[in-house]
Amino acid sequence: MRIGLALSLFAVLAFGSLAAADLTITFKTSRKGPMGGDGAGSEIHYFSPEFSMVRNEKEQRDALVDFRTGTTYTIDHKKKVIGKLTFEDAFAAMDALGKAQPAAMGQMMGAMFGDPNDCKVTRGGAETVAGRSCQDWDIKVGNLTMALATDPTLKMPIPEAAYIRMVQARAAQFAKAGPMGAIYKRLYEEMGKVRGIPLKTHMGGMMGMDVSTEAIRIDTGAIPAATFALPAGYATEDLGRKLREGAKGK
């Protein structure tokens, strides 16, 4: 999964209002710099009690989370390949990568990304996004900045137990990824304290990264089950195995 796609998905999942109807949000997106790719586009985010899906038709790439099994899938429609990664494999791989990182590299990365304890959260004014009233927030962690406009009345259908498990897995991945991971982990911890689903985001301030999303349509009708079905005839890659082997230097 490209980091821009992962970040935009997690930015929505970090705000956990639960037990609601299916939810579909269409975002216009812009990503620049080494962390997020380049160019403008759009994404559709689908949420049901059992699944979430981020669909990027321009890149022909989907990101699917199955909350029943704790598994993420990266679906590359160009290559017709499905990458599979369980939360548990992500825990193990990131732990191994964190242990393998040289101390000098950790110090260099820490200077680049800043101190995760240098954190400030500021509540701003109000704005309207996709016809909904939102509260503005600014979060700074180290050298990373995140501006948000959240809708506190919009709810997501993800069950609480599955949601907590997913958040723990994501946080563990960030925690084990060295200084950069510590920055993102703290960012999403602070984002999780803000009430509401983000309908507009802007992330920047580090390594030339400039990533933004803005909702342009919101639907709360039932999502067809076929939306979350894995495509037939695609090859499957075990991303967990690749991560473990990469951490061991294979």
N, C-alpha and C positions, 0 to 999 in steps of 0.2 A: 504494500500500500504506500503510495506517495505520501510524504509527510503533510502536504497541504490538505489532502483528502482526509487523512487521519485527524488533523487538528480541527478541521471544520466539523467533522462528525462529533468529536469529543466536546467541542464547544457547546453543541446542543445537548449532548448527553450529560454534561456536567450540571445541568439544572433539572432536578428530579421531582417535579410534580407528578403524582402517580394516579393510577386507576381512573383513566379518562377514555374517551372514544379514540379510535384510530386517528392518526394525525399525519397530514401530508403538507410539507412546506417546500415551496420552490424558491431557491435563492439565485440571485445573480452574484457572480464571484469575480474576484480579481486577485491574481497571485504574481508576485515579482520577486526575483532574487533566488539565491541558491536553496533556500529552505522550502520554497513553494512553487517552483516552476515559473512560467511566464504566461501572461495573457489573461484575457477576460473570458468568461464563460457562464455556465449555469449548472446548478445541481438540483436534484429533487431528493428530499429526505423523507422517507416513509417510516412510520412508527406504528407498531401494533403491540399487543401484550407479549408476543413471543419473539418478534424480530424487529430489527431496524435495518434500513437499506439506504445507502447514499448512491444515487445514480448520476453519472456524468456522461451524457450522451456524446459530447464533443470528443472526450478522450476515450470513449467506448470502454469505460471501466466502472465497475460497481464495487461497493464495500458492503458486505452483508454481515450482520451479527445475529447469531442464533442464541437467544438467551436461555433456551431450554437445555442446551448442551455446553454452553460456555465456549462457543467456537466462532471465530471470525473467518470470513472468506473474502479474498480479493479476486474479482472476476474480470479477466482481461478478454474482452470480446474480439479484439484484433488478433491476438495470438491463440484464442480459444483455450485458455488455460485458467484453472481455478487454483488459487493458493489457499491452503488451509492452515490455520493456526489456532490452537486451543489456548485458553487463558493460562493453563498450567504450563504448557510449553513456553509461553512468553515469560512466565515467572522464572523458569529454569534458565532460559537462554540469556535473559538480561542479567541474572545473577552471575552467570559465568563470564559474561562480557565485562561486568563491573570489576570482578576480581582480576581479570587479565589486563586491565588498563594500567600502563606504567605510571608511576607517581609523577614523573616530569610532564607527561601528557595531561594528567589531571590538573596540575598547576597551571599549565598553559590555557587549558579550556576554561578553568575557573576565572582567569583574568579576562578572557574573551567575553564570557557570558555574565559575569558579575556575581554578586553575593545574593543567594536566594533569601537571606534574612533581611536584605534591603528591600522592604516591601511597603507599599502604600496603596490604600484603596480610598477613592474619592467618589462620593455621590454627586452627580451633576443635575441637570435639569430634566425636562421631559421632551419627548418628540414622538411623532406619529410615523410608524413603519407598517406598510401594507395595510393601512387603515386601522391599526390598533395602537392604543396609547402605551408608550414605553417609557421606562426609567433609564436614564443614562448613568453609566459608571465608568470610571477610569481606574485601571489597576497597573501598577508598576512593580516588577520583581526583577532585581538586578538591572540588566540592560534591556530587558524585555518589557514592552508596553502592550496593553490590551484595552481598547475602548469598546464598550458594550451598550446596547439598547435592549432592555429585557421587558417582556410582557408578563407581569405577575399573575395574570388571570388565565393564561393559556396552560393547559395541563397535558401531560404525556401519559400514555397507557401502559408503560413498562411496569410490571409487578415489582414491589419493593425488594424482595429477596434477590431477584435476578439483577435488578439495577445495582444493588449494593455490591454484588459479586463482580459485576462488570467494572464498577468504579474502582474496587480494590485491585483488580487485575491491571487496569490502566495506570493507577498510581504506582503499583509495584514496578511496572515497566519503566516509568519515568525515573523512579527512585534509583534504579540500578544502572542508569545510562550516563553516569558521571555528572560533571558540573552542569551540562546542558539539561540533563534529566532532572536534576534538583530544581532548576529554574522552572521547568514546565510543571513539575509536581506541585511546587508551591503556588504557581499561577492557578492551577485547577482546583487546589484546595481553597483558595480565596474566591474563585469563581463560584464554587459550590455553596458559598455562604450568601451569595446574592440571590434574591428571590426572583423567579421568573425565567422563562425560556428566552434565550437571546435571539432576536430577529435581525440584529445588525451588529457586526463585529469588525474591528480593525486591529490587526496585530503587526507590530513593527519594532524598530529600535535595536535590531541585532543582525549583523552580517548582511545588511542590505535587504532584509526580509520586509515585504509589504504584502500582507494577506488580508483581504476583506470579503465579507459576505453581507448581503442585504436581502431579506425576504421580500418577494414580490407577489406571492399568492399563498394563502393558507386554506386548507380544506380539512374538515373533520368527519367526512363520510367514511364508511367501511372500505378498507383496502382489499382488493381481490387476493386470495391466497396465492395465486400464480405469480404475483409480484415478487414474492420471496423465494420462489422455486429456483434451485440451481439449474443452469442450462444443461441439456443433455448433449452428450458427444464431446464434451470438453475434457482435456487431460487434467489430472489433478497433481499438484505439487505439495509435498509436505514441508511447509515453511518452518515448522517447529524443528524438524530434523536438520534443515539447512542452517538454522540459527545455532543449534547445538554444535554442529560440525564446524561452523565458522568460528565459534568461541574457542574451540579446541585447536584451531589453526589448520584444519583439514582442507 
